[in-house]
Amino acid sequence: MESLKLELQNFREALHWIIKSGADEEALLRWAPLATIWILLGYYAELHAWLALFPPQASPTATRQWARGVSLARALLAFEEGDMAEARRSLEEALAIARRVGDQPTINRSLANLGRHRYEVGDYAGAAEALADALRSCQEAGDRPREAIALRFCGTLAYAEGEYATALAYCHSSLAIHTELDNAWGSASTLCVCADLARAQGDANTALRHYKTALGLVRDSNNYQFEAHVRVGLGRAAQDAGDLELAKSMLLEGLRLAVELGLRPEQVRAVEGLAGLAAAVGEPNLALRLAGAAARYREHAGTPLFPTDQRLLRRTLEPAMRAAGVAASVEIARGRETSLQSAIALAQAANSLSSRPRSATRNESTVPGRAVAQPSE
């Protein structure tokens, strides 16, 4: 992480020089793809400030660099901040520009991410249509990297709707392409969907194995943004497997990373995981308050839990619901009056959820010594 921050300072100085020297618009646009670095580090306010310097997309010199860099950067930033309206607007802008200039890779990326956007907001029929278009576009263009992403998104959609066999078939196809392309981060992201599929079907050990493999791969690619996602998933799988100490460690570390990087959707996933953990360690009131706070956030953000995930969360909260009895609804209501930030502080302060830090091995280090920004989806 530290080396990535040092590189970021170099990019800051270069951008300042471009602006100060009055370099033309095309020179500034060439720096747009580097927005991924700000996203990886969670410097969202700073990235907003840089993006404000880019000219409007109607500019005569707006080219595929704009579609690949600025519009897609804005969309990814919006996804991480939970701003679904902005994510959709930026993706549609990127798609329109890419179609105008014939930028097929950006067309494919935009279509795939529009499908992702639709299932994130609960529009499963719209997601199926958009992802079918994306998959067809990728296959016709022979765009294997984007095809693998579209296949994974198709798998996620099938998972959300409980179509597990279909989801697994999509994931196997996605994983085969990522393996062929030697894309460690892509393999890790698809393995996470495979892990969730195993967990949904009650196979905690397979879920745990997939997440551990994904964690190793994502560390190798130095993608800190996605590491938070993997750690939270690993924590939930560990709880299902009965390893509560590992569950505590992974959920709290995933939450810490999500807070440090400003990843709001990952923060709410971690809070939901810690709600289930609180139920497992005999803290029903805490469990229900955390679950209520997470539900409130999702309603306000317009990102409902997938039906499959709703079922899994209900299952992990059952001990808390039984223990609380008639007071369960009262605790959930208290949670719904709690902000996400307050719920995070509550979870981190709870003695029952604290986890003694372990000495990190080379393969367990949260912050590798060498940091390389990976391309976003």
C-alpha positions as CSV (number, residue, x, y, z in Angstrom):
1,M,0.0,0.0,0.0
2,E,2.8,2.4,0.9
3,S,4.5,2.0,-2.5
4,L,1.2,2.6,-4.2
5,K,0.8,5.8,-2.3
6,L,4.3,6.9,-3.3
7,E,3.4,6.3,-7.0
8,L,0.2,8.3,-6.5
9,Q,2.3,11.3,-5.5
10,N,4.2,11.0,-8.8
11,F,0.9,11.0,-10.7
12,R,-0.3,14.0,-8.7
13,E,2.8,16.0,-9.7
14,A,2.5,15.0,-13.3
15,L,-1.1,16.1,-13.4
16,H,-0.3,19.4,-11.8
17,W,2.4,19.9,-14.4
18,I,0.0,19.2,-17.3
19,I,-2.6,21.6,-15.9
20,K,0.0,24.3,-15.1
21,S,1.7,24.1,-18.5
22,G,-1.6,24.4,-20.3
23,A,-1.2,21.1,-22.0
24,D,-4.0,20.3,-24.4
25,E,-7.1,18.3,-23.6
26,E,-5.8,15.1,-25.3
27,A,-2.8,15.1,-22.9
28,L,-5.0,15.4,-19.9
29,L,-7.3,12.6,-21.2
30,R,-4.3,10.3,-21.4
31,W,-4.2,10.3,-17.7
32,A,-7.8,9.3,-17.2
33,P,-7.2,5.5,-16.9
34,L,-4.9,6.2,-13.9
35,A,-8.1,7.0,-11.9
36,T,-8.0,3.3,-10.9
37,I,-5.2,4.1,-8.5
38,W,-7.3,6.7,-6.6
39,I,-10.1,4.1,-6.5
40,L,-7.8,1.3,-5.2
41,L,-6.7,3.6,-2.4
42,G,-10.1,5.0,-1.6
43,Y,-9.2,8.6,-2.2
44,Y,-12.6,9.3,-3.6
45,A,-12.9,13.0,-2.7
46,E,-9.6,13.7,-4.4
47,L,-10.6,11.7,-7.5
48,H,-13.8,13.7,-7.7
49,A,-11.7,16.8,-7.8
50,W,-9.5,15.5,-10.6
51,L,-12.5,14.3,-12.6
52,A,-14.0,17.8,-12.4
53,L,-11.0,19.1,-14.4
54,F,-11.8,16.9,-17.4
55,P,-13.8,18.7,-20.2
56,P,-17.4,17.8,-20.9
57,Q,-18.0,14.7,-23.0
58,A,-19.5,16.9,-25.8
59,S,-16.0,18.3,-26.5
60,P,-14.9,17.8,-30.2
61,T,-11.7,16.1,-29.0
62,A,-13.5,13.6,-26.7
63,T,-12.3,10.2,-27.9
64,R,-12.2,6.7,-26.8
65,Q,-9.8,7.8,-24.0
66,W,-12.7,9.6,-22.4
67,A,-15.0,6.5,-22.6
68,R,-12.3,4.2,-21.3
69,G,-11.0,6.5,-18.7
70,V,-13.2,9.2,-17.4
71,S,-16.7,7.9,-17.8
72,L,-15.8,4.4,-16.7
73,A,-13.8,5.8,-13.8
74,R,-16.8,7.8,-12.7
75,A,-19.0,4.7,-13.0
76,L,-16.7,2.5,-10.9
77,L,-16.3,5.3,-8.3
78,A,-20.1,5.5,-8.1
79,F,-20.4,1.7,-7.6
80,E,-17.9,1.8,-4.7
81,E,-19.7,4.8,-3.1
82,G,-23.1,3.1,-3.6
83,D,-24.4,5.8,-5.9
84,M,-26.3,3.6,-8.4
85,A,-27.9,6.6,-10.3
86,E,-24.5,8.0,-11.1
87,A,-23.1,4.6,-12.0
88,R,-25.8,4.1,-14.5
89,R,-25.5,7.6,-16.0
90,S,-21.7,7.3,-16.4
91,L,-22.0,3.8,-17.9
92,E,-24.6,5.0,-20.4
93,E,-22.3,7.9,-21.3
94,A,-19.3,5.7,-21.8
95,L,-21.4,3.3,-24.0
96,A,-22.7,6.2,-26.2
97,I,-19.2,7.6,-26.7
98,A,-17.7,4.2,-27.4
99,R,-20.3,3.4,-30.0
100,R,-19.7,6.7,-31.7
101,V,-16.0,6.2,-32.0
102,G,-16.1,2.4,-32.6
103,D,-14.3,1.4,-29.3
104,Q,-15.5,-2.2,-29.1
105,P,-13.7,-3.1,-25.8
106,T,-15.3,-0.2,-24.0
107,I,-18.7,-1.1,-25.6
108,N,-18.3,-4.6,-24.1
109,R,-17.2,-3.4,-20.7
110,S,-20.1,-0.8,-20.5
111,L,-22.7,-3.4,-21.5
112,A,-21.4,-5.9,-19.0
113,N,-21.4,-3.3,-16.2
114,L,-24.9,-2.1,-17.1
115,G,-26.0,-5.7,-16.5
116,R,-24.2,-5.7,-13.2
117,H,-25.9,-2.4,-12.3
118,R,-29.3,-3.8,-13.0
119,Y,-28.9,-6.8,-10.8
120,E,-27.4,-4.7,-8.0
121,V,-30.6,-2.6,-7.9
122,G,-32.8,-5.7,-8.1
123,D,-33.8,-5.5,-11.7
124,Y,-33.1,-9.1,-12.6
125,A,-35.1,-9.1,-15.9
126,G,-33.2,-6.0,-17.1
127,A,-29.9,-7.5,-16.0
128,A,-30.6,-10.7,-18.0
129,E,-31.3,-8.7,-21.1
130,A,-28.2,-6.4,-20.7
131,L,-25.9,-9.3,-20.0
132,A,-27.2,-11.3,-22.9
133,D,-26.3,-8.3,-25.1
134,A,-22.9,-8.0,-23.5
135,L,-22.1,-11.7,-23.9
136,R,-23.1,-11.7,-27.5
137,S,-21.1,-8.5,-28.2
138,C,-18.0,-10.0,-26.6
139,Q,-18.2,-13.3,-28.4
140,E,-18.8,-11.6,-31.8
141,A,-15.8,-9.4,-31.3
142,G,-13.6,-12.2,-29.9
143,D,-13.1,-10.2,-26.8
144,R,-12.1,-12.9,-24.3
145,P,-11.2,-10.8,-21.3
146,R,-14.6,-9.0,-21.3
147,E,-16.4,-12.2,-22.2
148,A,-15.0,-13.7,-18.9
149,I,-16.3,-10.7,-17.0
150,A,-19.7,-11.0,-18.6
151,L,-19.9,-14.7,-17.9
152,R,-19.1,-14.1,-14.2
153,F,-21.8,-11.4,-14.1
154,C,-24.2,-13.9,-15.6
155,G,-23.2,-16.4,-12.9
156,T,-23.8,-13.8,-10.2
157,L,-27.3,-13.1,-11.6
158,A,-28.2,-16.8,-11.7
159,Y,-26.9,-17.1,-8.1
160,A,-29.1,-14.2,-7.0
161,E,-32.1,-15.9,-8.4
162,G,-31.3,-19.4,-6.9
163,E,-30.4,-21.0,-10.3
164,Y,-27.3,-22.7,-8.9
165,A,-26.5,-25.2,-11.7
166,T,-26.8,-22.4,-14.3
167,A,-24.6,-20.1,-12.2
168,L,-21.9,-22.8,-11.8
169,A,-21.8,-23.4,-15.5
170,Y,-21.3,-19.7,-16.2
171,C,-18.6,-19.5,-13.5
172,H,-16.7,-22.5,-14.9
173,S,-16.7,-20.9,-18.4
174,S,-15.5,-17.6,-16.9
175,L,-12.8,-19.3,-14.9
176,A,-11.5,-21.3,-17.9
177,I,-11.0,-18.0,-19.8
178,H,-9.3,-16.3,-16.9
179,T,-7.0,-19.3,-16.5
180,E,-6.2,-19.3,-20.2
181,L,-5.3,-15.6,-20.0
182,D,-3.4,-16.0,-16.8
183,N,-5.6,-13.4,-15.1
184,A,-5.1,-14.0,-11.3
185,W,-7.5,-11.3,-10.3
186,G,-10.2,-12.5,-12.7
187,S,-9.8,-16.0,-11.4
188,A,-10.2,-14.8,-7.8
189,S,-13.3,-12.8,-8.6
190,T,-15.0,-15.8,-10.2
191,L,-13.9,-18.2,-7.4
192,C,-15.7,-15.9,-5.0
193,V,-19.0,-16.5,-6.9
194,C,-18.2,-20.3,-6.8
195,A,-17.7,-20.0,-3.1
196,D,-21.0,-18.2,-2.6
197,L,-22.7,-20.9,-4.6
198,A,-21.2,-23.6,-2.4
199,R,-22.2,-21.7,0.7
200,A,-25.8,-21.3,-0.5
201,Q,-26.0,-25.0,-1.0
202,G,-24.7,-25.8,2.5
203,D,-21.2,-26.8,1.5
204,A,-19.2,-24.6,3.9
205,N,-15.9,-26.5,3.4
206,T,-15.9,-26.0,-0.4
207,A,-16.8,-22.3,0.1
208,L,-14.0,-21.9,2.5
209,R,-11.5,-23.6,0.2
210,H,-12.5,-21.3,-2.8
211,Y,-12.3,-18.2,-0.7
212,K,-8.8,-19.1,0.7
213,T,-7.6,-19.7,-2.9
214,A,-9.1,-16.4,-4.0
215,L,-7.4,-14.5,-1.1
216,G,-4.0,-15.9,-2.2
217,L,-4.7,-14.8,-5.8
218,V,-5.9,-11.4,-5.0
219,R,-2.9,-10.7,-2.8
220,D,-0.7,-11.6,-5.7
221,S,-2.4,-9.1,-7.9
222,N,-2.2,-6.4,-5.1
223,N,-5.9,-5.4,-5.5
224,Y,-6.6,-4.0,-2.1
225,Q,-10.1,-2.9,-3.2
226,F,-11.2,-6.5,-3.9
227,E,-9.3,-8.0,-0.9
228,A,-11.9,-6.5,1.4
229,H,-14.6,-8.3,-0.5
230,V,-12.7,-11.6,-0.3
231,R,-12.0,-11.3,3.4
232,V,-15.6,-10.7,4.2
233,G,-16.7,-13.7,2.2
234,L,-14.1,-15.8,3.8
235,G,-15.3,-14.7,7.2
236,R,-18.9,-15.7,6.4
237,A,-17.8,-19.1,5.1
238,A,-15.6,-19.7,8.1
239,Q,-18.6,-19.1,10.4
240,D,-20.6,-21.6,8.4
241,A,-17.8,-24.1,8.8
242,G,-17.7,-23.5,12.6
243,D,-14.4,-21.7,12.8
244,L,-15.5,-18.6,14.7
245,E,-12.0,-17.3,15.4
246,L,-11.2,-17.2,11.7
247,A,-14.6,-15.7,11.0
248,K,-13.9,-12.9,13.5
249,S,-10.5,-12.2,12.1
250,M,-11.5,-12.1,8.5
251,L,-14.7,-10.1,9.0
252,L,-13.0,-7.5,11.1
253,E,-10.1,-7.2,8.8
254,G,-12.4,-7.0,5.8
255,L,-14.3,-4.3,7.5
256,R,-11.2,-2.4,8.4
257,L,-10.0,-2.4,4.8
258,A,-13.5,-1.4,3.6
259,V,-13.5,1.6,5.9
260,E,-10.0,2.6,5.1
261,L,-10.7,2.5,1.4
262,G,-14.2,4.0,1.6
263,L,-15.9,0.9,0.1
264,R,-19.5,1.4,1.3
265,P,-21.0,-1.8,-0.3
266,E,-18.3,-3.9,1.3
267,Q,-18.8,-2.1,4.7
268,V,-22.5,-3.2,4.7
269,R,-21.6,-6.7,3.7
270,A,-19.2,-6.8,6.6
271,V,-21.8,-5.5,9.0
272,E,-24.2,-8.2,7.8
273,G,-21.5,-10.8,8.4
274,L,-20.8,-9.5,11.8
275,A,-24.5,-9.6,12.6
276,G,-24.5,-13.3,11.9
277,L,-21.4,-13.7,14.0
278,A,-22.9,-11.9,16.9
279,A,-25.9,-14.3,16.7
280,A,-23.5,-17.2,16.8
281,V,-21.6,-16.0,19.9
282,G,-24.7,-15.3,21.9
283,E,-25.2,-11.5,21.4
284,P,-28.7,-11.4,20.0
285,N,-29.4,-7.8,20.6
286,L,-26.2,-6.7,18.9
287,A,-26.9,-9.1,16.0
288,L,-30.3,-7.7,15.4
289,R,-29.2,-4.1,15.7
290,L,-26.5,-4.6,13.1
291,A,-28.9,-6.3,10.8
292,G,-31.4,-3.5,11.1
293,A,-28.7,-0.9,10.4
294,A,-27.6,-2.8,7.3
295,A,-31.2,-3.1,6.0
296,R,-31.7,0.6,6.5
297,Y,-28.5,1.4,4.4
298,R,-29.6,-0.9,1.6
299,E,-33.0,0.6,1.4
300,H,-31.6,4.1,1.2
301,A,-28.9,3.1,-1.3
302,G,-31.4,1.1,-3.5
303,T,-29.3,-2.0,-3.4
304,P,-31.4,-4.8,-1.9
305,L,-30.0,-8.1,-0.9
306,F,-30.2,-10.8,-3.5
307,P,-33.0,-13.3,-2.7
308,T,-30.3,-16.0,-2.1
309,D,-28.4,-13.7,0.3
310,Q,-31.7,-12.8,2.1
311,R,-32.2,-16.5,2.9
312,L,-28.6,-16.9,4.1
313,L,-28.8,-13.9,6.3
314,R,-32.1,-15.1,7.9
315,R,-30.4,-18.5,8.5
316,T,-27.5,-16.9,10.4
317,L,-29.8,-14.7,12.4
318,E,-32.1,-17.5,13.5
319,P,-30.3,-18.0,16.9
320,A,-30.7,-14.2,17.6
321,M,-34.3,-14.2,16.7
322,R,-35.1,-17.1,19.0
323,A,-33.1,-15.7,21.9
324,A,-34.7,-12.2,21.6
325,G,-38.2,-13.6,21.2
326,V,-40.8,-10.9,21.2
327,A,-38.2,-8.2,21.6
328,A,-36.6,-9.1,18.2
329,S,-38.6,-6.6,16.3
330,V,-37.7,-3.9,18.8
331,E,-34.0,-4.5,18.4
332,I,-34.3,-4.5,14.6
333,A,-36.1,-1.2,14.8
334,R,-33.4,0.2,17.0
335,G,-30.9,-0.9,14.4
336,R,-32.8,0.8,11.6
337,E,-32.4,4.1,13.5
338,T,-28.6,3.5,13.5
339,S,-26.4,4.8,10.7
340,L,-24.0,2.5,9.0
341,Q,-21.0,4.4,10.5
342,S,-22.5,4.0,14.0
343,A,-23.1,0.3,13.4
344,I,-19.5,-0.2,12.3
345,A,-18.3,1.5,15.5
346,L,-20.7,-0.7,17.6
347,A,-19.4,-3.8,16.0
348,Q,-15.7,-2.9,16.3
349,A,-16.2,-2.0,20.0
350,A,-18.0,-5.2,21.0
351,N,-15.8,-7.4,23.1
352,S,-17.6,-10.5,21.9
353,L,-16.5,-9.7,18.3
354,S,-12.9,-8.7,19.0
355,S,-10.3,-10.9,17.6
356,R,-6.7,-11.2,18.8
357,P,-4.4,-10.1,16.0
358,R,-2.2,-12.9,14.5
359,S,1.3,-12.6,13.2
360,A,1.0,-12.3,9.4
361,T,3.0,-14.6,7.3
362,R,4.2,-13.7,3.8
363,N,1.1,-15.1,2.3
364,E,-1.2,-13.4,4.9
365,S,0.1,-9.9,4.7
366,T,-2.6,-7.4,4.2
367,V,-0.3,-4.8,2.7
368,P,2.2,-6.4,0.2
369,G,5.5,-4.5,-0.3
370,R,4.9,-4.0,-4.0
371,A,1.7,-2.4,-5.2
372,V,0.5,-2.5,-8.7
373,A,-2.8,-1.0,-9.8
374,Q,-5.0,-3.5,-11.6
375,P,-7.5,-2.5,-14.4
376,S,-11.1,-2.3,-13.2
377,E,-14.0,-4.0,-14.8
